């Protein structure tokens, strides 16, 4: 779980141009949270 958070932070720090990828990842995280 903590590993996912680290990846997520890295993703955010990457590039403003990759915001759409961050949004995709956030959707995945939301789905995961909803499952739990």
N, C-alpha and C positions, 0 to 999 in steps of 0.2 A: 504493500500500500504506500509506504513512504517513498518507495522507488517511483511510483506513478507521480507523486507530487513533485519530485525532483525533475522528472522529465517535463512535466507541465510547466514548471518555472523556466527551465531551459528554453522551452518552446516560446514562451512569452518574450524572453530576452532577445530571441533571435532577430527578427526583422519586422518592421511595420508592414512590409509588403506581404508578409505571410500571416496576416491577421486571420484570413479565411481558414487557414490550417488550424489556428488556435481555436477558432469558433467550432470547427469540426471536433477538435479534441474535447472542448468543453461539453459539447453535445454528448460525447461518449461518456464523459465523467458524470454528467447529469443522469444519463440512463443507468449507469452503474449505481449511483447513489439511490435512485428510485428503486432499484432491484433490492437493495439491502434493507 
